Every structure is written in C-alpha cells, then in structure tokens.
Amino acid sequence: MSTLTGRTEVATGYRAGRTLPVRVELVRQLKRRRTLVMGAILFALPFVLTVAFAIGGAPGARNNQVTLMDTATSSAANFAAVNLFVSAGFLLVVPVALFCGDTVASEASWSSLRYLLAAPVPRARLLWSKLVVGLGLSLAAMVLLPLVALAVGAAAYGWGPLQVPTGGALDAGTAVRGLAVAVGYLFVSQLVTAALAFWLSTKTDAPLGAVGGAVGLTIVGNVLDAVTALGHWRDFLPAHWQFAWADVLQPHAEWSGMVQGASVSVAYALVLFALAFRGFAGKDIVS
C-alpha cells in the first residue's frame, strides 16, 4: 500500500521469499492425475519390454553387427541401458515438457493465476517455485525408469556385468555408476525442452499448447539432425547429442560428446529461462 510519504507499507510478518513454498507446490503437482499417469507409464515400460522379449525371444545381432539392443537380456545393467536408449529420443521428452509446460499455463486456464499473484506472491517467486518443482519431477521421472529397469532386469536376467556391444564388459558396480552419469546427462540434455516448455507456458493460457509446442519443436530438432546435408550445423542442435551418454558405458569412457551436448543444452536453456522470467514480469495477467 502506498502512503503520502511515498513509502510502501508491508503487512506484518509478510516475507516474499516465504510465499508459495516449494513443498506446497510439490504436493499440489504430485496429487495431479497427469503426474500419476506419467509415473505409471514409466514404471510399466520395463515390464512391457520384458514381456516383449519373452514373447519374441532374445534379440540377436543383425548383419553381423551387435548393438546395445542385442545385449538387452544379458544382465540387469544391459536391460536398464536399453530402457534409457529406447526412451531417450521421445518418451522422456514427454514428462519434461508436461511438468514444465503445464505448470503456469494450467493456472491460467483454471483462472487461478491472478489470485495466486494477488496473495500476494511475487511473479519471480511464483515462477521459481513452479520451475523448481517442474525440473524436480522431470528428474524424478528420469531416475524412476532405470531404477525400475534394474530391479526388473535383475529378476528376469540376473545381476551381472554390462556387456559392451563393441566388445568387453563393465562390472556391475561400474555399470551402475555409468548409468547414473547417463541419467544426469539426459537431464541436462533435456533442459532445452524444459526451458522451451516453461517459456511457452508463460506465453499461453492453453497447457496443451505449451506442452505440445515443446514436444513438437523437439521432434523437429530430431528430424533436422537426421538431415546429414546440414553437416557441422547439426552440432548446434541439442538432438545431435542426445545419445552421447552411451560413450560413458564403454571400457574407456569418452566425455567429449557429453561436454559438447551439455554446453549446447545449457546455453539454449539459459536464454529461454531468461525470456520466460523477463516476459512474465511485465505480462498483463487477466486469467
């Protein structure tokens, strides 16, 4: 409230940093049906793949070339790596876009956004709380898949070394550490999708538009990466480095691809996050 002296009075006990606590936002998001459905899908994927291998038989080498998929039933570590491989290109994109793209736009679609800001919750604080929860749920989704895959793989194929398609093997402990690094890299590589979805979420009142836009543009990036005529221009596409994590699951780990991929992803993400905060700070909230 403004006074005749030009100063702003603040209610006793009011602290901007204590409005909309992260734990409150986290509980709200965990109770939403879309969170439960996405968690169930990721939890079920290892079981679906196990049934598929049981029905169709263990995968075998094609054209005398052994791929990661061909080693899926060799051990729990191989099975977990295959789960990451088949889901990294699209399935893991969906929860990231959903958790980060639905968060602000859904409040606008429910006509509750202006009431949150009238609480009063500072705009930057609202975005920060929602972004932290969105990224946290995205990371949880990426951790859930390999954890379930390791458990299912251990029960179905046994706990043993990870068989490297190019030859050699990694002991189980080293393989698990490598998978942890792979999950961390996947999270960093998906920051572009998260930032794009979050930025779109601050620009529209339609959650589906923000989520669909982020997923759609990610798919476009994958398509462009497949165009070999682009040459070295593909190095600037985050999609070009999405499977660089496989380099760590080798007898002699390679880090250059992951370093380049992480750099590209973080650079794009920082720009998009900055656009989201800057644009929302001056946006006229009518929803």
Beta strands, then each sheet from edge to edge (+ up, - down):
strand 1: 162-163
strand 2: 169-170
sheet 1: 1+ 2-
end
